[in-house]
Structures are given as C-alpha cells and as structure tokens.
Amino acid sequence: MSVPLTLLGLLERGPSHGYDLKRDYDAYFGQGKPLRYSQVYATLSRLARDGKAAPGPVEQGAGPERRRYVITDEGVADVEKWLAEPVPPEPDLQSELFAKVVLALMLSRPADGYLDAQRAAHLQRMRELTELKQSGDPLSVLLADHALYRLEADLRWIDHTAARLDLVARAIGQ
C-alpha cells in the first residue's frame, strides 16, 4: 500500500491538517496497522518537497501549531495515474510459505508440522476476520472479505502441499 499516494488521495478531497489525514487514513485504511504521526508528517514534508502538496501557513489555535496542506496539480496527476494502474497481482513467486516448506524438507525438518501450524494460524485469523464482518460497517466487511479470500487460497495451497510432501521432497533430493 502506498502511504504517500493514499495521503495524496485523501488530500485531494480538500485541504487538511496532518492530524485529520492520520485520522482518516487509520479509519479507512489502517485496520490493524495505523500510521504514526511521525510517518504522516515526514510523508507530508516529502510530498511538499517533491511538489505534490503545498503547506499552508501555520495556524495558531488552542493546541499545537497546525499547518493545512493542499494537493498540487502534480499531486492530482499522480493520484489519477495511481488509481488507473492495476495493482500487480499477488502473490508473486517469492512466497514465504513456499520457502519454509522447501527449506523444512531440505533440512529434514517436519514440513507437515509447519503446515499444520500455519493452517491453525490461518484459521484463527479467519475467525477474527469473520467477527470483524459482524460490525456491519460496509468498508470493514469489504476489507475482511478481501483478506478472507486470500487466506482461503492459502489454505487450499497448504492442503494441496501437505498431500504432496513426499513428491516435493523427492523433487528436491530428500
């Protein structure tokens, strides 16, 4: 996920303070991984440096100094380009699940035990995501469904691999 482009997209809605951008990012995109304030402000500084966003004047108020940022035309063009580009299909061929199974077999360790533990971890996460869907919030449901479908695919692979461990072990010379 591109934090800079996501923040630019949020900025395109209208001028915002870093605090507001963090709040909205966390609410819509930060499920389980909220941004740190330092990350938001460092990103805004880089976006301003690169001409994608422009800082407004410092606003004095009851709290700390605040600066409202606005997106520039160059920033709008970047967001438009980013939204139009398809996300590279995942996963690529560098899968940690795959690597652990192959290495376990190469090292004569119990790959089936690893697969069982991974299956249990996936099933636990699927239960958590199913609970999240009960909230009724359409964005949370959509995000949970995305993660659930990916976990289901991993589970199919785990089951398929567990059934072929002997064949895979022979293929790597074990």
C-alpha positions in Angstrom: 0.0 0.0 0.0 1.4 3.4 -0.9 1.1 5.7 2.1 2.2 8.8 0.1 -0.3 8.3 -2.7 -3.1 7.3 -0.2 -2.5 10.5 1.8 -2.5 12.5 -1.5 -5.8 10.9 -2.4 -7.2 12.0 1.0 -5.8 15.5 0.4 -7.5 15.7 -3.0 -10.8 15.9 -1.1 -9.7 19.2 0.3 -7.1 21.0 2.4 -6.3 19.0 5.6 -4.1 19.0 8.6 -1.8 16.1 9.3 -3.9 15.1 12.3 -7.0 14.9 10.1 -5.2 12.9 7.4 -3.9 10.4 10.0 -7.4 10.0 11.5 -9.0 9.4 8.1 -6.2 7.0 6.9 -6.5 5.0 10.1 -10.3 4.9 9.9 -10.4 3.7 6.2 -7.1 2.0 5.5 -5.2 1.4 8.8 -7.1 -1.6 10.1 -4.6 -3.3 12.3 -1.7 -1.0 11.2 -2.4 2.7 12.0 0.1 5.3 10.9 2.4 7.0 13.3 2.1 10.8 13.5 5.8 11.0 12.6 5.2 9.0 9.5 2.3 11.3 8.4 4.4 14.5 8.9 7.5 13.0 7.3 5.4 11.9 4.3 3.8 15.4 4.1 7.2 17.0 4.1 8.4 14.8 1.3 5.3 15.4 -0.7 5.8 19.2 -0.2 9.5 18.9 -1.2 8.6 17.0 -4.3 5.9 19.5 -5.4 2.9 17.1 -4.8 1.4 19.0 -1.9 1.8 22.5 -0.6 1.9 23.5 3.1 -0.3 26.4 4.1 0.6 29.0 6.7 0.9 27.9 10.4 -2.4 28.2 12.1 -2.4 29.3 15.7 -5.0 27.8 18.0 -5.6 26.4 21.4 -3.4 23.4 20.8 -0.1 22.9 18.9 0.6 24.8 15.7 -1.1 23.3 12.7 -0.5 23.6 9.0 -3.1 22.7 6.5 -1.8 21.0 3.3 -3.3 21.2 -0.2 -2.7 18.9 -3.1 -1.0 20.4 -6.1 -1.8 19.8 -9.8 1.2 17.4 -9.9 -0.1 15.6 -6.9 -3.6 15.2 -8.5 -2.0 13.8 -11.7 0.0 11.3 -9.6 -3.2 10.2 -7.8 -5.1 9.9 -11.1 -2.3 7.8 -12.6 -2.0 5.6 -9.5 -5.8 4.9 -9.4 -5.8 4.0 -13.1 -2.9 1.5 -12.8 -3.9 -2.1 -11.8 -2.3 -3.4 -8.7 0.3 -6.1 -9.5 -1.3 -9.5 -9.0 -0.2 -11.1 -5.8 1.3 -13.2 -4.6 4.4 -13.3 -6.6 6.6 -16.3 -6.8 8.6 -15.3 -3.7 6.2 -16.9 -1.1 7.4 -17.3 2.5 5.0 -20.2 2.9 6.7 -22.0 -0.1 10.2 -21.2 1.1 9.5 -22.5 4.6 8.1 -25.8 3.3 11.0 -26.3 0.9 13.6 -25.4 3.5 12.0 -27.7 6.1 12.2 -30.6 3.6 15.8 -29.7 2.7 16.8 -29.6 6.3 14.9 -32.8 7.2 12.6 -31.0 9.5 8.9 -31.7 9.8 7.3 -29.7 7.0 3.9 -31.3 7.8 4.2 -29.8 11.3 4.9 -26.4 9.9 1.9 -26.7 7.5 -0.4 -27.7 10.4 0.8 -24.7 12.5 0.3 -22.4 9.5 -3.2 -23.8 8.8 -4.1 -23.2 12.5 -2.8 -19.6 12.3 -4.8 -19.0 9.1 -8.0 -20.5 10.6 -7.6 -18.3 13.7 -7.2 -15.2 11.6 -10.2 -16.2 9.5 -12.3 -16.4 12.7 -11.1 -12.9 13.7 -12.0 -11.5 10.3 -15.4 -13.2 10.4 -16.0 -11.5 13.7 -14.9 -8.1 12.2 -17.6 -8.6 9.4 -20.3 -8.7 12.1 -19.7 -5.0 12.7 -21.9 -4.2 9.7 -19.6 -1.4 8.5 -19.5 -1.9 4.7 -15.9 -0.9 4.4 -14.8 -3.3 7.2 -16.8 -6.1 5.6 -15.2 -5.4 2.2 -11.7 -5.4 3.6 -12.4 -8.5 5.7 -13.7 -10.3 2.6 -10.6 -9.5 0.7 -8.4 -10.9 3.4 -10.6 -14.0 3.9 -10.4 -14.9 0.2 -6.7 -14.6 0.2 -6.5 -16.8 3.3 -8.8 -19.3 1.7 -6.4 -19.6 -1.2 -3.5 -20.1 1.1 -5.4 -22.9 2.9 -6.1 -24.6 -0.4 -2.4 -24.4 -1.1 -1.5 -25.7 2.3 -3.8 -28.7 2.0 -2.6 -29.4 -1.6 1.1 -29.2 -0.5 0.5 -31.4 2.6 -0.9 -34.1 0.4 2.2 -33.9 -1.9 5.0 -33.6 0.6 6.6 -36.9 -0.4 6.6 -35.8 -4.1 8.1 -32.4 -3.2 10.8 -34.0 -1.0 11.8 -36.3 -3.9 11.9 -33.3 -6.3 14.5 -31.5 -4.0 16.5 -34.7 -3.5 15.5 -35.6 0.0 
